[in-house]
Amino acid sequence: MNTYFVRKKRLFFGYCLLVLLMAFTSIISNWSVQPLIDHVGDCTERKLYIYIVLAIGTTCVDMSVFCMLRVLKEKLRCSFLVDLKQDLMKAILQRDFQTYYEKEQSFYVNLLTRDVDCISSQYFDSICGIYSVVVNTIITSIALVIINPGIYGFCILIGGGMSLLPKLFQKQLSVAQSKSSDCMERYLHRLKELLGGFTTIKLSRMQNRMLISIEKRNSDMENAVYKNAKFVQIVSWISMFGTSLSYVISIVIGVYMVKKQQLTVGELLVITQMIGGIIVPFEELPYYISSLSSSKIIQDKMKNVLGRAGESTEGLQNSKIKIWAKQNNDKQNNNKKMEYQENTYKKIYTQVNKSLKGELNQWKSDYLRLDQVTFGYEPEKPILKDIVFTFGKGKKYILVGESGSGKSTLVKLLLNIVRCDHGMVFLRERPIKEYPEEWFYQEVHYMEQEPFLFDDTIYENILLGRKESEKRVLEVLKQVGLYERVQHMEAGIYSRIEEQGRNLSVGEKQRIGIARAILSGARFLLFDEMTANIDPVLAMELEREIFALTDVTCLLITHQFHSSIMQKCDEILVLADGQIVEHGKLQELINLHGKFYAMYREACFQTKQLVYEK
């Protein structure tokens, strides 16, 4: 966490210097009052004016530095939090699918909101506070020793004892903070369900039940926050009580020394002000230490996210790139090997990515292959069993099966979202887990049943950061039957899509997803019920457009049995009981009178299609 302070070095060192300057100006401001008090009765009017101007001037300078310090601290906080949240977001996005789905979405929302706020108020403020306390105490101590070492020794003795209090409560503070964070995560999880399932809640008349449920989690969360805050305040109060008592005793000692003429009244006033520079920091120090201790759980959580992302993704990507680089260099001369060792990561990545594409373009084989793949979310209950199949270059496939047969799970395996328990998935001649993620998802594109749309323009939602001409995008919109709808929008393809696509129908969202796939440039397209919510006539036209793509391998998961489309595909795969039980062309499967025939015949009765039998 400390590294986030020094990322903006000029800002950080500027703050450190201002704290030091603030300590000096405070001492000078306090000292400037002494001559005014001590000589008020025996000095000339001119000297009195000088003392007054000096006291007012040093106070103005002191308050100006104080204002500058507060502003710079907030600027430093802004930089700190921006960098921290950006790194957390980067770490989350760099996680592989398996690591990401170990946690629920509420964990990440809580991490990026409440936990970041805790780091700001408990960690950032505590570190700044401790530094300020140390600097002010050192400078004030020097000044106070010069005036009266005895009073300084008494203040240090009492204040130092009070600063040790948080150590006694460190474990309890950490437990209270951890419970508070966990309760917040559970509350956010329920809140997400309530907002996401609004339609279901209303239609099922579950309002009261959901209100009772979220009320309990809300109450638990706020109570946990309250108990944590109460504990911190109690520790702080004990410290404040001790330091306030020592402050009063120090003044009593000073008054006694004035009476004995060992101090002047002016020196006593200066001492009472400087005692604050010793006592108050010791009063604040226990609070800062206790806050810092209670934030340790949050720090560990964030370090875990940042650390695991580096290990699971960035490190893995680096190792894969280095493997590709080494294999590429082995085919060339020794100078290339030396260049690999000396070049930076980015140069290597660019070089390897180009050579990788060139190498893959030279391969005659262009396939996606399942080699004895077995997978189950529970190892003892496999969903897919010993599947062996090869998807050939440029061919078109349709995958059918009853609900729960494992169709979507099979697609997740092909996308490397989940990993095989046994067997391997190959892209061309290599296991897909060996490919750098960035390159792999340029080659393989997936369209979900309901594509996710961003709060952005239609143009950006289709291209997702890629570059393409407006003319080409409009051509594809005509292909997917969305051209007329877009043309009637106020800004055309630059019209903004509202949150979660509220201003589009489900069918229109799917057509945007299909346009994405067509323009993705990927060689392998996987579609999950891509036309489920589209008019049957348009659905058939879209499927024809997909099947007309040249040099692109397509796999369509569908429950719709359009005979005209099925006749055009290269193979139909039938998934049942976790295995591909049948595969072949439409007429071949009909002639088998097996699983596909039964499903197809039932669909034909429902849609009144003709069953082609010899």
LINGI-V117318 format. One line per field, one symbol per residue. ss: DSSP state (~ for helix, > for strand, _ for the rest). psi: psi as a letter, one per 20 degrees, with the letter a starting at -180 (. if undefined). burial: # if it has 16 or more other ideal C-beta (glycine too) atoms within 10 Angstrom, else .. A space follows every 10 residues. Layout:
ss->???
psi->???
burial->???
//
This chain:
ss->__~~~~__~~ ~~~~~~~~~~ ~~~~~~~~~~ ~__~~~~~__ ____~~~~~~ ~~~~~~~~~~ ~~~~~~~~~~ ~~~~~~~~~~ ~~~~~~~~~~ ~~~~__~~~~ ____~~~~~~ ~~_~~~~~~~ ~~~~~~~~~~ ~~~~~~~~~~ ~~~~~~~_~~ ~~~~~~~~~~ ~~~_~~~~_~ ~~~~~~~~~~ ~~~~~~~~~~ ~~~~~~_~~~ ~~~___~~~~ ~~~~~~~~~~ ~~~~~~~~~~ ~~~~~~~~~~ ~~~~~~~~~~ ~~~~~~~~~_ ____~~~~~~ ~~~~~~~~~~ ~~~~~~~~~~ ~~~~_~~~~~ ~~~~~~~~~~ ~~~~~~~~~~ ~~~~~~~~~~ ___~~~~~~~ ~~__~~~~~~ ~~~~~~~~~~ ~~_____>>> >>>>>__>__ >__>>>>>>> >____>>>>> >_____~~~~ ~~~~______ _>>>>>>__> >~~~__~~~~ ~~~>>>>___ ______>~~~ ~~~______~ ~~~~~~~~~_ __~~~~~___ _~~~_>__~~ ~____~~~~~ ~~~~~~~~~_ ___>>>>>__ _____~~~~~ ~~~~~~~___ __>>>>>___ __~~~~____ >>>>>>__>> >>>>_~~~~~ ~~__~~~~~~ ~~~~~~~___ ____
psi->hhhhhjhngg gghggghhgg hhgghggggg hihghgghjh ijrrhghghg ggggggghgg gghghgghgg ghghghgggg hggghghggg gghiqrgggg jhqrhhghgg gieghhhghg hhgghggggg ggggghgggh ggghhhgohg hggggggggh ghiighhhjg ghgggggghg gghgghghgh gggghhkggg gghjljgggh ggghgghggg ghhggghghg gghgghgggg gghgghgghg gggggghghj kiqrhghggg ghhhhhiggg ghhhghgggh ghghihgggh gghgggghgh ghgghggghg hhgggghghh iarhhhghhg hhqrghgggg ghgghggggh hiphpnrppp nlppqqhohi mphpolpoqp orpjqpqppr qrpjijghhg hhghikgqqq hqaqppodjq phiiqpgggg ihhpqpprhn qppqmarggh hghlirpqqh ggghghhggj kjggghhiqg jcijqpprpk khjqrghhgh hhhghgghjh jqiopppolh khkqphghgh gghgggiipq kpppoppqip mohhghhiqh qppoppkjqn hqqarghghg hhlbgggggg gghhhhikrp poq.
burial->#..##..#.. ##.###.### ###.###### ########.. .......... #..##..##. .#..#...#. .##..#..## #..#..##.. ##.###..## .....##### ##.###.### .######### ###.###.## #.##..##.. ##.###.##. .##.##..## ..##.##### #.######## ..##...... #........# ......#..# #..##..#.. ##..##.### .##..##..# ..##..##.. ..#..##### ########## ########## #########. ##..##..#. .##..##..# #..##..##. ........## .......##. ###.##..## .....##### #.####.... .####.#... #.#..##### #...###### ######.#.# ..#.####.. .#..##..## .######### #.#...#### ###....... ..##.##.## ##...#.... ..#...#... #..#..#### ########## .######### ####....## ###..##... .#######.# ###.##.### ######.#.# .###.#..## ....###.## #.#....... ....
//
